[in-house]
Amino acid sequence: MHKQAILLALALSAIGAPAFAASVTGSVTYRERIALPQGYVLRVELRDISRQDAASEEIASIEMRPRRQVPIRYALRYDPRRIDPAHMYSVSARILIDGRLAFISTRINSVLTRGASNKADIMLQAVGRPPQ
């Protein structure tokens, strides 16, 4: 049985199964001194932002329902085969409360290429009035 599992793993790697061996890590926070309600959603995305004449391409994303307040740690796994060293990549984040956008990142958080590391701490800004 053990040999069958090894053969299956080798077969999957040979046909190009996703290789999620890499990750971008960091934390997400905001400046406002307010607590988030239970059930909020944090979404973190890794995007290729190289092309200025087109929308950025999503490389990977993660959606979480944290049970704690900010700062929130994240680890976003991605397929390193999708990374082109000549391109530029950024991570962004947003917080949704009851499906409504409450906080969003407004700065470019460069990662992975052009001298950037695989770590990014993301600062969010409130959208409209901060949630109560």
C-alpha positions in Angstrom: 0.0 0.0 0.0 2.8 2.4 0.8 4.4 1.8 -2.6 1.1 2.7 -4.3 0.9 6.1 -2.4 4.5 6.9 -3.5 3.7 6.0 -7.2 0.5 8.1 -7.1 2.5 11.1 -5.7 5.1 10.7 -8.4 2.4 10.4 -11.1 0.7 13.6 -9.9 3.9 15.5 -9.9 4.7 14.3 -13.4 1.4 15.6 -14.9 1.9 19.1 -13.4 -0.2 19.1 -10.3 0.1 22.5 -8.6 3.3 23.0 -6.6 2.3 25.2 -3.7 5.7 25.1 -2.2 6.1 28.9 -1.7 4.2 31.5 0.3 4.0 35.2 1.1 3.6 36.0 4.8 3.0 39.0 6.9 0.3 40.8 8.9 -2.7 43.0 8.2 -3.7 45.9 10.4 -5.3 49.4 10.4 -4.8 52.6 12.4 -8.4 53.1 13.6 -8.8 52.2 17.3 -12.0 50.1 16.8 -12.8 46.5 17.3 -14.1 44.3 14.4 -17.3 42.4 14.9 -17.4 38.6 15.0 -17.7 37.0 11.6 -15.7 39.6 9.6 -13.9 38.4 6.5 -10.2 39.1 5.6 -9.2 38.6 2.0 -5.5 38.7 1.0 -4.5 38.6 -2.7 -1.2 38.2 -4.6 -1.4 39.9 -8.0 0.8 40.5 -11.0 0.8 44.2 -11.4 3.3 44.5 -14.3 0.9 45.6 -17.1 -0.2 49.2 -16.8 -2.6 48.9 -19.7 -4.6 46.0 -18.2 -6.2 44.8 -15.0 -3.8 43.0 -12.6 -3.8 39.2 -12.7 -4.6 37.3 -9.5 -2.0 34.7 -8.8 -3.3 33.5 -5.4 -5.8 34.5 -2.7 -7.0 33.5 0.7 -10.1 34.3 2.6 -10.2 34.0 6.4 -12.7 34.6 9.2 -10.2 35.4 12.0 -11.4 35.1 15.6 -9.1 37.8 16.8 -8.5 41.5 16.2 -5.7 43.2 14.3 -2.9 42.6 13.6 -3.8 39.4 11.8 -1.1 37.1 10.5 -1.5 35.6 7.1 0.3 33.0 5.0 -0.7 33.0 1.3 0.5 30.0 -0.6 1.1 30.3 -4.4 2.5 28.2 -7.2 6.0 29.5 -7.9 5.8 28.4 -11.5 3.4 31.4 -12.0 6.0 33.9 -11.0 8.0 35.6 -13.8 11.2 37.3 -12.4 10.7 40.1 -14.9 7.3 41.0 -13.6 6.2 43.0 -10.5 3.9 41.5 -7.8 2.0 43.0 -4.9 -0.2 41.7 -2.1 -3.3 43.6 -1.1 -6.0 43.0 1.5 -9.5 44.0 2.4 -11.9 43.4 5.3 -15.6 42.8 4.7 -18.2 43.2 7.4 -21.6 41.6 6.6 -20.5 41.5 2.9 -19.7 45.2 2.9 -16.2 46.6 2.3 -15.0 48.2 5.5 -11.2 48.4 5.1 -8.9 48.2 2.1 -5.2 48.5 1.3 -4.3 51.6 -0.8 -0.6 51.2 -1.2 1.5 48.8 -3.4 3.0 46.1 -1.2 5.7 44.7 -3.5 6.8 41.1 -3.0 8.9 38.4 -4.6 10.7 40.1 -7.5 12.9 43.2 -8.2 14.6 42.9 -4.8 11.4 42.5 -2.8 11.1 39.7 -0.2 8.2 37.2 0.4 7.0 39.2 3.4 4.6 42.2 3.5 2.9 43.9 6.4 -0.2 45.5 5.0 -1.8 48.7 6.4 -5.5 49.1 5.6 -7.6 52.3 5.5 -11.3 52.6 6.4 -13.7 52.9 3.5 -16.3 55.6 4.3 -17.1 55.8 8.0 -15.3 53.3 10.2 -17.6 50.5 11.3 -19.2 50.9 14.7 
